[in-house]
Amino acid sequence: MHHIKPKILKPDGKQRSGRGFSLEELKKAGLNPAEAKRLEIPVDRRRKTVHDQNVEAIKAYVEKKKAEAKPKPKPKPQPKKKPKS
């Protein structure tokens, strides 16, 4: 389930919810498609438009996800077993 959807302008000037963000919007936000997939950001490779509000939405979503992310604990080193002789 995606938590973020792009806004697209219809020809009559109204906004609608889009299918995914364009590659150029991701690039302006500092992401590549693989990172977007990892962050569960939908990508529409067919779109060519770039809307500044979508770029800002991506940046805000990435910051929110980074704040929510818990740092992974480092594994404790296993004590080395001494060979029996």
Biotite code that builds the C-alpha atoms (Angstrom):
import biotite.structure as struc

atoms = struc.array([
    struc.Atom([0.000, 0.000, 0.000], chain_id="A", res_id=1, res_name="MET", atom_name="CA", element="C"),
    struc.Atom([1.409, 3.352, -1.023], chain_id="A", res_id=2, res_name="HIS", atom_name="CA", element="C"),
    struc.Atom([1.095, 6.243, 1.364], chain_id="A", res_id=3, res_name="HIS", atom_name="CA", element="C"),
    struc.Atom([1.970, 8.935, -1.143], chain_id="A", res_id=4, res_name="ILE", atom_name="CA", element="C"),
    struc.Atom([0.359, 9.792, -4.485], chain_id="A", res_id=5, res_name="LYS", atom_name="CA", element="C"),
    struc.Atom([1.320, 12.514, -6.959], chain_id="A", res_id=6, res_name="PRO", atom_name="CA", element="C"),
    struc.Atom([-1.047, 15.293, -7.925], chain_id="A", res_id=7, res_name="LYS", atom_name="CA", element="C"),
    struc.Atom([-1.548, 15.785, -11.661], chain_id="A", res_id=8, res_name="ILE", atom_name="CA", element="C"),
    struc.Atom([-3.147, 18.769, -13.358], chain_id="A", res_id=9, res_name="LEU", atom_name="CA", element="C"),
    struc.Atom([-6.026, 17.972, -15.677], chain_id="A", res_id=10, res_name="LYS", atom_name="CA", element="C"),
    struc.Atom([-6.559, 20.081, -18.821], chain_id="A", res_id=11, res_name="PRO", atom_name="CA", element="C"),
    struc.Atom([-9.377, 21.990, -17.101], chain_id="A", res_id=12, res_name="ASP", atom_name="CA", element="C"),
    struc.Atom([-6.961, 23.098, -14.353], chain_id="A", res_id=13, res_name="GLY", atom_name="CA", element="C"),
    struc.Atom([-8.241, 20.772, -11.646], chain_id="A", res_id=14, res_name="LYS", atom_name="CA", element="C"),
    struc.Atom([-6.020, 18.307, -9.841], chain_id="A", res_id=15, res_name="GLN", atom_name="CA", element="C"),
    struc.Atom([-6.369, 14.557, -9.708], chain_id="A", res_id=16, res_name="ARG", atom_name="CA", element="C"),
    struc.Atom([-4.454, 11.781, -8.005], chain_id="A", res_id=17, res_name="SER", atom_name="CA", element="C"),
    struc.Atom([-1.834, 10.258, -10.288], chain_id="A", res_id=18, res_name="GLY", atom_name="CA", element="C"),
    struc.Atom([-0.554, 6.741, -10.860], chain_id="A", res_id=19, res_name="ARG", atom_name="CA", element="C"),
    struc.Atom([3.018, 7.454, -9.802], chain_id="A", res_id=20, res_name="GLY", atom_name="CA", element="C"),
    struc.Atom([5.811, 10.010, -9.816], chain_id="A", res_id=21, res_name="PHE", atom_name="CA", element="C"),
    struc.Atom([7.801, 10.704, -12.980], chain_id="A", res_id=22, res_name="SER", atom_name="CA", element="C"),
    struc.Atom([11.476, 9.795, -13.231], chain_id="A", res_id=23, res_name="LEU", atom_name="CA", element="C"),
    struc.Atom([12.383, 13.484, -13.496], chain_id="A", res_id=24, res_name="GLU", atom_name="CA", element="C"),
    struc.Atom([10.512, 14.268, -10.274], chain_id="A", res_id=25, res_name="GLU", atom_name="CA", element="C"),
    struc.Atom([12.445, 11.512, -8.519], chain_id="A", res_id=26, res_name="LEU", atom_name="CA", element="C"),
    struc.Atom([15.723, 12.829, -9.938], chain_id="A", res_id=27, res_name="LYS", atom_name="CA", element="C"),
    struc.Atom([14.983, 16.370, -8.710], chain_id="A", res_id=28, res_name="LYS", atom_name="CA", element="C"),
    struc.Atom([14.186, 14.953, -5.264], chain_id="A", res_id=29, res_name="ALA", atom_name="CA", element="C"),
    struc.Atom([17.539, 13.129, -5.226], chain_id="A", res_id=30, res_name="GLY", atom_name="CA", element="C"),
    struc.Atom([16.228, 9.573, -5.657], chain_id="A", res_id=31, res_name="LEU", atom_name="CA", element="C"),
    struc.Atom([16.599, 6.881, -8.274], chain_id="A", res_id=32, res_name="ASN", atom_name="CA", element="C"),
    struc.Atom([13.870, 4.338, -9.164], chain_id="A", res_id=33, res_name="PRO", atom_name="CA", element="C"),
    struc.Atom([15.429, 1.598, -7.009], chain_id="A", res_id=34, res_name="ALA", atom_name="CA", element="C"),
    struc.Atom([15.450, 3.831, -3.919], chain_id="A", res_id=35, res_name="GLU", atom_name="CA", element="C"),
    struc.Atom([11.869, 4.881, -4.653], chain_id="A", res_id=36, res_name="ALA", atom_name="CA", element="C"),
    struc.Atom([10.800, 1.247, -4.820], chain_id="A", res_id=37, res_name="LYS", atom_name="CA", element="C"),
    struc.Atom([12.533, 0.518, -1.504], chain_id="A", res_id=38, res_name="ARG", atom_name="CA", element="C"),
    struc.Atom([10.712, 3.475, 0.092], chain_id="A", res_id=39, res_name="LEU", atom_name="CA", element="C"),
    struc.Atom([7.384, 2.340, -1.444], chain_id="A", res_id=40, res_name="GLU", atom_name="CA", element="C"),
    struc.Atom([7.069, 5.422, -3.653], chain_id="A", res_id=41, res_name="ILE", atom_name="CA", element="C"),
    struc.Atom([5.083, 4.659, -6.826], chain_id="A", res_id=42, res_name="PRO", atom_name="CA", element="C"),
    struc.Atom([6.859, 5.410, -10.114], chain_id="A", res_id=43, res_name="VAL", atom_name="CA", element="C"),
    struc.Atom([5.141, 6.023, -13.452], chain_id="A", res_id=44, res_name="ASP", atom_name="CA", element="C"),
    struc.Atom([7.784, 5.660, -16.154], chain_id="A", res_id=45, res_name="ARG", atom_name="CA", element="C"),
    struc.Atom([5.390, 6.980, -18.820], chain_id="A", res_id=46, res_name="ARG", atom_name="CA", element="C"),
    struc.Atom([5.031, 10.431, -17.275], chain_id="A", res_id=47, res_name="ARG", atom_name="CA", element="C"),
    struc.Atom([7.378, 13.163, -18.468], chain_id="A", res_id=48, res_name="LYS", atom_name="CA", element="C"),
    struc.Atom([6.043, 16.145, -16.526], chain_id="A", res_id=49, res_name="THR", atom_name="CA", element="C"),
    struc.Atom([7.671, 17.642, -13.456], chain_id="A", res_id=50, res_name="VAL", atom_name="CA", element="C"),
    struc.Atom([5.522, 19.409, -10.876], chain_id="A", res_id=51, res_name="HIS", atom_name="CA", element="C"),
    struc.Atom([7.328, 21.220, -8.068], chain_id="A", res_id=52, res_name="ASP", atom_name="CA", element="C"),
    struc.Atom([4.644, 20.278, -5.539], chain_id="A", res_id=53, res_name="GLN", atom_name="CA", element="C"),
    struc.Atom([5.293, 16.591, -6.280], chain_id="A", res_id=54, res_name="ASN", atom_name="CA", element="C"),
    struc.Atom([9.049, 17.044, -5.807], chain_id="A", res_id=55, res_name="VAL", atom_name="CA", element="C"),
    struc.Atom([8.407, 18.723, -2.449], chain_id="A", res_id=56, res_name="GLU", atom_name="CA", element="C"),
    struc.Atom([6.004, 15.917, -1.482], chain_id="A", res_id=57, res_name="ALA", atom_name="CA", element="C"),
    struc.Atom([8.676, 13.307, -2.253], chain_id="A", res_id=58, res_name="ILE", atom_name="CA", element="C"),
    struc.Atom([11.285, 15.168, -0.203], chain_id="A", res_id=59, res_name="LYS", atom_name="CA", element="C"),
    struc.Atom([8.921, 15.492, 2.760], chain_id="A", res_id=60, res_name="ALA", atom_name="CA", element="C"),
    struc.Atom([7.980, 11.800, 2.541], chain_id="A", res_id=61, res_name="TYR", atom_name="CA", element="C"),
    struc.Atom([11.638, 10.717, 2.453], chain_id="A", res_id=62, res_name="VAL", atom_name="CA", element="C"),
    struc.Atom([12.440, 12.862, 5.512], chain_id="A", res_id=63, res_name="GLU", atom_name="CA", element="C"),
    struc.Atom([9.448, 11.377, 7.333], chain_id="A", res_id=64, res_name="LYS", atom_name="CA", element="C"),
    struc.Atom([10.530, 7.819, 6.473], chain_id="A", res_id=65, res_name="LYS", atom_name="CA", element="C"),
    struc.Atom([14.102, 8.514, 7.634], chain_id="A", res_id=66, res_name="LYS", atom_name="CA", element="C"),
    struc.Atom([12.813, 9.869, 10.939], chain_id="A", res_id=67, res_name="ALA", atom_name="CA", element="C"),
    struc.Atom([10.644, 6.778, 11.445], chain_id="A", res_id=68, res_name="GLU", atom_name="CA", element="C"),
    struc.Atom([13.413, 4.340, 10.575], chain_id="A", res_id=69, res_name="ALA", atom_name="CA", element="C"),
    struc.Atom([14.949, 2.663, 13.568], chain_id="A", res_id=70, res_name="LYS", atom_name="CA", element="C"),
    struc.Atom([18.699, 2.161, 13.440], chain_id="A", res_id=71, res_name="PRO", atom_name="CA", element="C"),
    struc.Atom([19.615, -1.497, 13.158], chain_id="A", res_id=72, res_name="LYS", atom_name="CA", element="C"),
    struc.Atom([21.496, -2.784, 16.196], chain_id="A", res_id=73, res_name="PRO", atom_name="CA", element="C"),
    struc.Atom([24.988, -4.050, 15.551], chain_id="A", res_id=74, res_name="LYS", atom_name="CA", element="C"),
    struc.Atom([25.337, -7.780, 16.084], chain_id="A", res_id=75, res_name="PRO", atom_name="CA", element="C"),
    struc.Atom([27.358, -8.774, 19.109], chain_id="A", res_id=76, res_name="LYS", atom_name="CA", element="C"),
    struc.Atom([30.629, -10.480, 18.247], chain_id="A", res_id=77, res_name="PRO", atom_name="CA", element="C"),
    struc.Atom([30.581, -14.176, 18.997], chain_id="A", res_id=78, res_name="GLN", atom_name="CA", element="C"),
    struc.Atom([33.306, -15.372, 21.362], chain_id="A", res_id=79, res_name="PRO", atom_name="CA", element="C"),
    struc.Atom([35.862, -17.500, 19.594], chain_id="A", res_id=80, res_name="LYS", atom_name="CA", element="C"),
    struc.Atom([35.889, -21.094, 20.693], chain_id="A", res_id=81, res_name="LYS", atom_name="CA", element="C"),
    struc.Atom([39.223, -22.511, 21.714], chain_id="A", res_id=82, res_name="LYS", atom_name="CA", element="C"),
    struc.Atom([40.007, -25.870, 20.138], chain_id="A", res_id=83, res_name="PRO", atom_name="CA", element="C"),
    struc.Atom([40.170, -28.743, 22.591], chain_id="A", res_id=84, res_name="LYS", atom_name="CA", element="C"),
    struc.Atom([43.534, -30.479, 22.596], chain_id="A", res_id=85, res_name="SER", atom_name="CA", element="C"),
])
